[in-house]
């Protein structure tokens, strides 16, 4: 790029640079760590979103926990979570387990293999295939998700945050690339190393023409945190398409997961370049992975190649599930009447 063009680009994207500067300092708990420049399109805080969704009386003052408890989950989301077995059920005295399950037709992605790692923008491999980037806070489960999506062990996994210290490129049968980026936030890494991560990621999302979408992973227990908002502001400023994915859904009660999904969806509506559909999954149990696999294939224009007969199989499986669900509910009602 010519020098004049570079200056013009930097002038247009100054808010993105400010967002990166904020993120660099947000690994440590600081009083102003969650603040972003006024020029940056930011998300409302969870507290403000809670107050918007839960309508309080004039004299009511509730804590965040009380606001979250009063929040009404979307029944359709609850049905979906129940169908996919996402989230845990709160144990009840008269709880009855369903005698049937939704058997979801499996979607398989091509086997992946590592082919390039970059610690500097000059080391990025040549642009060729469609790319889907995966990013999020340290220890949110990025590398685990890469392995689970493709049934592989190509990505190194650790319990310590910050194992991924470069941008790793994985090729999926020469059809598309999955790109695993370093995590932002707290990480067990040297400060000099962490300082280079965000400028590296910024260069990647800004310059990569083959990048189709960035999957921003969020811990379902916490939702959108300050570092996430600042990174999403960067993606908005660089006109990068991205989508939010709630991970570790097996660690959250189903009703709380539905509420968390509602809050995150409310905030997504105010974003500029975010795909409005918020996805949920558990890499540990495999629930929700097929939905994300389908999303990746459609994003890379590979739906016709890999999902030819899947839609028909899915329709049959869902019809069987809803038929069994109707029988289950009718049986439960008749037992209640007899009691």
Buried (B, 14 or more C-beta within 10 A) or exposed (E): EEEEEEEEEEEEBEBBBBBBBBBBEBBEEEEEBBBBBEEBBBBBBBEEBBBEBBEEEEEEEBEEEEBBEBBEBEEEBBEBBBBBBBBBEEEEEEEEEEEEEBEBBEBEBBEBEBEBBBBEBEEBBEEEBBBBBBBBBBBBBBBBBBBBBBEBEBBEBEEEBBBBBBBBBBBBEEBBBBBBBBBBBBBEBEEEBBEBBBBBBBBBBBBBEBBBBBBBBBBBBBBBBBBBBBBBBBBBBBEBEBBBBBBBBBBBEBBBBBBBBBBBBBBBEEBEBBBEEBBBBBBBBBBBBBBBBBBBBBBBEBBEEBBEEBEEBBEEBBEEBEEBBEEBEEEEEEEEEEE
